[in-house]
Amino acid sequence: MLWIESGLGYSWSLWFNRLGDNIPIFILNLFNFIGNELFYILLFPLIYWCINKSIGKRALIITLLTAYVSSLFKYLLVRPQPFDLYSRGSGKIINRVLVDEEYGFPSSYTMGITSLWLYFSSISKKISVKILSILVILLTGLVRVISGGEFIFTTLLSILFSILILVIFKIFEPKITTLCNQRYSVSQRVLLILFFSIAAIVIVLLINITSIEIPLILVGCFLGTTTGIVLEKEYIHFSVDGSLILRIGRYFFGIIIISVVYYGIEFLYNISALDNNFILFVKYSVLTFIITFPLPKLFIYMNLSRDSLRTYL
């Protein structure tokens, strides 16, 4: 890994970092926002509730899978951030914005952005979407290097790593989904989700990484999301169709609810004597479950959506 963090790897990263002297900080903060937790909390409900339910759930799952894999490697390798190092004779890389990753390689930020936007590109036939996806990936990765949050080779390798994960996902996800829907009942599918969630936690514990907080959060998101998706498909069938006013109302009402849940559990997290990792696991499991199951049911009850199966009756 030294070649990423020294020699040309360090010199090129320092050169890009110094470009930040001429870029307004709000632009750097804007691009760094595209990839943090709050961005995903706002984006995925928008897609799942208001645009395309199928795209929303698959985009969320591939992003969670990519983040989980990258977090395992990150806490196994324990590589430093660029601003933690200093190359004598070259200068020091400056941390220009708040970098929310504890270690340097691989970059969960870049991998998440890459897998998400390449997924959008792979399912769209529009050239504009494909160009936009490539621009988002390249610009956000470049800004990350300029901000001092990543080495240039860390960004490039993270992009390649996430492409590999996306290819594997695209090959096996349809087969696994079809198999589960045809062979297993709802209760069996939920048990399978629980089994794989426990297995993911066991892997984290067995490999003895330096921190289990982020992987536990991601497993919690997977558990809540996939359980909600299975139950919604079986019992609700809510439709994302409707007027623009209905979609806006659906989105803002849902965001208010999940904000209350998010900060309510955050409050309990701050005052509780329970294990912090356990509280975080519960927090994100509950939050993502509410997004994918109870809220769609509530949308139908409030006439903000409708049962898609009844649309054609």
C-alpha positions in Angstrom: 0.0 0.0 0.0 3.0 2.3 0.4 3.0 3.2 -3.3 -0.5 4.7 -2.9 0.7 6.9 0.0 4.2 7.8 -1.0 6.3 8.8 -4.1 4.1 9.7 -7.0 1.0 8.7 -5.1 1.6 11.4 -2.5 3.0 14.0 -4.9 0.0 13.8 -7.3 -2.4 13.8 -4.4 -0.6 16.9 -2.9 -0.8 18.6 -6.3 -4.6 18.1 -6.5 -5.0 19.1 -2.9 -3.3 22.5 -3.6 -5.9 23.2 -6.3 -8.3 23.7 -3.4 -6.7 27.0 -2.7 -8.6 28.4 -5.7 -11.9 26.6 -5.1 -14.6 28.1 -2.7 -15.1 25.9 0.3 -18.9 25.7 -0.2 -18.3 23.9 -3.5 -16.0 21.3 -1.8 -18.6 20.9 1.0 -21.4 20.4 -1.6 -19.6 17.6 -3.4 -18.5 16.0 -0.1 -22.2 16.1 0.9 -23.0 13.9 -2.0 -22.0 10.7 -0.3 -22.5 11.2 3.4 -25.3 9.6 5.5 -27.7 12.5 5.3 -27.6 12.5 1.5 -28.6 8.8 1.3 -31.3 9.3 3.9 -32.9 12.0 1.7 -32.2 10.3 -1.6 -33.4 6.7 -1.2 -36.9 7.6 0.2 -37.3 10.0 -2.7 -36.6 7.2 -5.2 -38.5 4.5 -3.4 -41.6 6.5 -2.5 -41.9 8.9 -5.4 -40.0 7.7 -8.5 -39.5 4.0 -9.0 -39.9 1.5 -6.2 -37.9 -1.3 -7.9 -34.9 1.0 -8.7 -35.0 2.4 -5.2 -34.7 -0.9 -3.4 -32.0 -2.3 -5.7 -30.0 0.9 -5.5 -30.2 0.9 -1.7 -29.1 -2.8 -1.5 -26.1 -2.4 -3.9 -25.0 0.7 -2.0 -25.2 -1.1 1.4 -23.4 -4.1 0.0 -20.6 -2.0 -1.4 -20.3 0.0 1.9 -20.2 -3.2 3.9 -17.4 -4.7 1.8 -15.4 -1.5 1.8 -15.8 -1.1 5.6 -14.4 -4.6 6.2 -11.3 -3.9 4.2 -11.0 -0.4 5.6 -10.8 -1.6 9.2 -8.7 -4.6 8.3 -6.0 -2.6 6.4 -6.1 0.5 8.7 -4.4 2.8 6.3 -3.9 6.5 7.2 -5.7 9.4 5.7 -3.7 11.7 3.4 -3.6 14.6 6.0 -2.2 12.2 8.6 1.0 11.9 6.6 3.8 14.3 5.7 6.3 13.9 2.8 9.5 15.6 3.6 10.4 18.1 0.9 7.0 17.9 -0.7 4.6 19.5 1.9 1.6 18.4 3.9 -1.8 17.6 2.5 -4.5 19.8 4.0 -7.8 18.5 5.3 -10.0 21.2 3.7 -13.4 19.8 4.8 -14.7 17.6 7.5 -13.7 14.1 6.4 -16.0 11.5 8.0 -13.9 8.4 7.3 -11.6 7.1 9.9 -9.1 5.3 7.6 -8.0 5.9 4.1 -8.2 2.7 1.9 -10.5 1.7 0.4 -12.8 4.8 0.3 -16.3 3.9 1.4 -17.3 7.4 0.1 -16.1 6.8 -3.4 -17.2 3.2 -3.6 -20.7 4.1 -2.5 -21.0 6.9 -5.0 -19.6 4.8 -7.8 -21.8 1.7 -7.2 -24.9 3.9 -6.9 -24.4 6.1 -10.0 -23.1 3.2 -12.1 -26.2 1.3 -11.2 -28.4 4.2 -12.4 -26.3 4.3 -15.6 -26.6 0.5 -16.2 -30.5 0.5 -16.0 -31.0 3.6 -18.1 -30.9 3.8 -21.9 -30.6 7.6 -21.8 -27.2 8.9 -22.9 -27.8 11.9 -20.6 -28.1 9.7 -17.5 -24.9 7.8 -18.4 -22.9 11.0 -18.9 -24.3 12.5 -15.7 -23.4 9.3 -13.8 -19.8 9.4 -15.1 -19.5 13.1 -14.3 -20.8 12.6 -10.7 -18.4 9.8 -10.1 -15.4 11.6 -11.5 -16.1 15.0 -10.0 -16.9 13.7 -6.5 -13.8 11.5 -6.6 -11.7 14.4 -7.7 -13.1 16.8 -5.1 -12.4 14.2 -2.5 -8.8 14.2 -3.5 -8.7 18.0 -3.6 -10.3 18.1 -0.2 -7.5 15.9 1.2 -9.8 13.1 2.1 -8.2 10.5 -0.3 -5.1 9.8 -2.2 -5.5 9.8 -6.0 -4.8 6.1 -6.3 -7.1 5.3 -3.4 -9.9 7.0 -5.4 -9.1 5.1 -8.6 -8.8 1.7 -7.0 -12.0 2.3 -5.0 -13.8 3.0 -8.3 -12.5 -0.3 -9.8 -13.4 -2.2 -6.7 -17.0 -0.9 -6.7 -17.3 -1.7 -10.4 -16.4 -5.3 -9.6 -19.0 -5.5 -6.9 -21.7 -4.0 -9.1 -20.9 -6.5 -11.9 -21.3 -9.4 -9.4 -24.5 -7.9 -8.1 -26.0 -7.5 -11.6 -25.2 -11.1 -12.4 -26.5 -12.8 -9.2 -29.2 -10.5 -7.9 -31.9 -11.4 -10.5 -31.3 -15.1 -10.0 -31.4 -14.9 -6.2 -34.5 -12.7 -6.2 -36.4 -15.0 -8.6 -35.3 -18.1 -6.6 -36.5 -16.6 -3.3 -39.8 -15.4 -4.7 -40.6 -18.8 -6.3 -39.4 -21.2 -3.7 -39.8 -19.5 -0.3 -42.7 -18.2 1.6 -42.7 -14.7 3.2 -41.7 -16.1 6.6 -39.0 -18.1 5.1 -37.6 -15.1 3.2 -37.6 -13.1 6.4 -35.7 -15.9 8.2 -33.2 -15.9 5.3 -32.7 -12.2 5.7 -32.2 -12.7 9.5 -29.7 -15.5 8.8 -27.6 -13.5 6.3 -27.7 -10.5 8.7 -26.4 -12.6 11.6 -23.8 -14.2 9.3 -22.6 -10.7 8.3 -22.2 -9.7 12.0 -20.4 -13.0 12.7 -17.9 -12.2 9.9 -17.2 -8.8 11.4 -16.6 -10.4 14.8 -14.4 -13.3 13.5 -12.0 -11.1 11.4 -11.5 -8.9 14.5 -11.5 -5.5 12.8 -10.5 -2.4 14.7 -14.1 -1.1 14.8 -17.5 -2.8 14.4 -19.6 0.4 14.5 -19.9 1.1 10.8 -20.4 -2.6 9.7 -23.1 -3.0 12.3 -24.9 0.1 11.1 -24.8 -1.3 7.5 -26.1 -4.7 8.6 -28.9 -3.0 10.5 -29.8 -1.1 7.4 -29.8 -4.3 5.3 -32.0 -6.1 7.9 -34.5 -3.3 8.1 -34.6 -2.5 4.4 -34.9 -6.1 3.0 -37.4 -7.1 5.7 -39.6 -4.1 4.8 -39.2 -4.7 1.1 -40.4 -8.4 1.5 -43.4 -7.4 3.6 -44.3 -4.5 1.4 -44.3 -6.6 -1.7 -46.5 -9.2 0.0 -49.0 -7.1 1.9 -49.1 -3.5 0.6 -48.1 -3.1 -3.1 -48.1 0.7 -2.8 -47.8 2.7 -6.0 -45.3 5.5 -6.7 -47.7 6.9 -9.3 -49.8 10.1 -8.7 -49.7 13.8 -9.3 -46.6 15.9 -8.4 -48.5 17.3 -5.4 -49.2 13.8 -4.1 -45.5 12.8 -4.5 -44.3 15.9 -2.8 -46.7 15.5 0.0 -45.7 11.8 0.4 -42.0 12.7 0.5 -42.2 15.5 3.0 -44.6 13.7 5.3 -42.3 10.7 5.2 -39.2 12.7 5.9 -40.8 14.3 8.9 -41.7 10.9 10.3 -38.2 9.4 9.8 -36.6 12.6 11.2 -38.6 12.1 14.4 -37.6 8.5 14.5 -34.0 9.3 13.7 -33.5 12.0 16.3 -35.7 10.1 18.9 -33.4 7.1 18.8 -30.4 9.4 18.7 -31.6 10.9 22.0 -32.0 7.4 23.5 -28.5 6.6 22.2 -27.0 9.6 24.0 -28.7 8.9 27.4 -28.7 5.1 27.4 -26.3 3.0 29.4 -26.7 0.2 26.8 -23.9 -0.8 24.4 -23.6 2.0 21.8 -23.1 -0.4 18.9 -26.3 -2.2 19.9 -28.3 1.1 19.9 -26.9 2.0 16.5 -27.8 -1.4 15.1 -31.4 -1.0 16.4 -31.6 2.6 15.2 -30.8 1.9 11.6 -32.7 -1.3 11.5 -35.9 0.5 12.7 -35.3 3.5 10.5 -34.9 1.6 7.2 -37.8 -0.8 8.1 -40.1 2.2 8.6 -39.0 3.7 5.3 -39.8 0.5 3.4 -42.9 -0.9 5.1 -45.0 1.1 7.6 -44.7 4.4 5.8 -45.9 3.1 2.4 -48.9 1.6 4.3 -49.5 5.0 5.9 -49.3 6.7 2.5 -52.2 4.5 1.2 -54.2 5.1 4.4 -53.8 8.9 4.0 -54.6 8.8 0.3 -51.1 9.9 -0.7 -50.7 6.6 -2.6 -52.7 3.6 -3.6 -52.5 -0.1 -3.8 -51.0 -0.9 -7.2 -52.8 -4.2 -7.4 -56.2 -2.4 -7.2 -55.3 0.1 -9.8 -56.3 -2.3 -12.6 -59.4 -3.8 -10.9 
